Amino acid sequence: MDIKLLTEQDTDMVRQFYNSLNTHVFNERINKFEIFSDTYLSRLHNYKAYASIDDGITSIVGFYESVDYPEWFVTYMMYENQNHLSLVVDDAIDYNERKGKLRFFSLVDEKYRNDYNSIILSNKQQERYGWFDDFVVKSKNKCIHIVPWQALYFRTLVNGDTIVRCNFLKQEYRKDIPNGGNI
């Protein structure tokens, strides 16, 4: 199994992944593929996606890199093999840590709040990263905070209660504090 940063050259492989999804609504698969492709496989500089590949894609994690703050947002997760998901998240974490982004936010379905970190984070990252639930947005309500509204909710109302979770690298694992200033 390999993990790689997806690019435009991976479009056919991503299309095959979407076509293999367990859904009976063909138009739904096409629409989701087109949205994913337009966002993560285009030349948008702030949207990236990593995937695990084992005879095709088994897990994908997409994220948005904030240009305003030293943080990133998990904006997309899809998997056929849950065991590969945490390995893909590990690579996304490594990528962002190299860029000095030591915290990330994600949208959590309220019913999975107790299991979320154990699903997406490897044992190594569960040790290194702390977390807190920042706020809840009730079903069919608009998020009042601008950055999560744009980066996590994509300006849409969600069915079901959701939580915005912040995961952060614990202080004892922060060897070099990133420089946040310039002249």
N, C-alpha and C positions, 0 to 999 in steps of 0.2 A: 504494500500500500504506500502511495506517495501523497504528499500534501503540496499543493501549489497555489500560487496567486493566479486567479483566472484573468484572462485577457480576451480580446476580440478573437484570437486564434482558437479559442475553446468553445466558440458558439455552437458548433455541431454537437459536441459532447454534452453541453448543457441542455440543448434541445432534446437529445436522447434521454437525459435524466428526467426532464419534464414529461416526456411522452410515456415514461415508465411509471409515473406516479399512480398511486392507487386512487384514481378518481374516474367517475363515469361520464363526467361532463367535459367533452372534448374542447369546447370553446373556452372553458375555465382554464385548462392547461395551456392553451395557446396564449390567452391573455396574460397569465402569470409569467410565462416565458418571455413575452414581449416586454413586459414591465421590467423583469429582471435584466434582460439583455440591454434595454435602453439605459438602465441605471448603472449596472456593474460591469458590463462588457463594452461600454462606450468609452469615450475619452474624458469622462467626468473625473477630474483629478481627486476629488474628495471621497469618492465611493469606491470601495475595494471589496473583493470577495475571495475567500480561500475555499478550496474544496479538497476532500479526500478522494483519491482515485484508486480503485481496485477493480479492474475490468469495467470501468465506467465510474461515474461520480457516485459516491455513497453518502456524502454529507457536504453541505455548503453553509458557510457563515459569511454574511455580508455586513459591512460596517461603513459608517460615515465618520471621517476625520474632521473634527472641528478646526477651523482656522482661527477662531476667536479665543479658544480656551485650550489648555493642555489636557484634552479628554477626547474620547471617541464614543460612538454610539453603535451598539449591536442593532442593526436594522433588519436583518434577515437571517433566518435559520430554517433549513430544510434537511431532512436526513432519511435515508433508508436504513442506515446502520448507526444506532445511537452510540455504540462504542467508539466509532470514529469521530463523532461530533466533538468530544472534549479535546481530541488531538488537533482538530482544525481550529478550535478556539485557542489552544495553546500557541499555534503559529500566529494567529491574529494578535494575541497578547504580546508575543515576542516582537512582532513587527512594530506595534505601537510603543512598546517600551524603548526600542531603539530610537524612536522619534521623540522620546521624553514625555509620552502620554501615559501616565501611571494610574489613570482611573477611567472606567467606562460605565456607561448607562445602558440599560436594556429595559424593554417592556415585558412585564411578567403577567401572565394570566393569573388572576387572584387565586384560582383553585390549585395552581402549581407552586405557589410562593414558598412552601416548605421544602420542596424537592428541587427547585430550579437550579441552585448552585451545584448540587450533586449530579445533575444531568449534564450541565454544560461545562463544568470545570473539572479538570483532572485532579487527582489527589494532590499533586504538586502545587497546582494553582489554588486549590482550596486552602492549603497551608499558607501560601504567600499572600492571598487576597482576602481582605475583610469586606464587609458589605453592610449596607443599611437600605431600608425601603424609604425612599425620599418622599413620595406622596402617592395617593390613590386617585384614580379617575373612575368615577362610576359609569356604568353602562350608558352608552349613547350621550355622554357629556363631552364637551369640548375641553381639552386641556388648556388651562389658563396661562401656562408658562410657554413662552414663545419658542425657545430652542427645542424642548422635547416635542412640542406640538408639530414642529416642522420636521425634525430629524427622526423621531420615533413613531409618531402617529400619522405622518404624511398628510396632515390636515384632514383627517377623516375621523368620523365617530365610530367607535368600536363597540361591538356587541359583547357585553360582559364586563365585569369590573377588572381593571388593570392597575398594576403597580409599576411605578418607575423605580428601578433598583440601581443603586450606585455600588459598584465594586471598585475597590482601591487597593493599591499595593501597600501592604503594611510597612510602617516606618522602618522596622529592622531589616527589611529587604531593599530599602532605598539606599544604594551605595553612593550614587552620584545624583545630586539634586540638579535637575535641568535648569539652565539659565533662562530666566523669563524676562530679561531686559536687553535693550540695545540703545544705541545713540544714533 
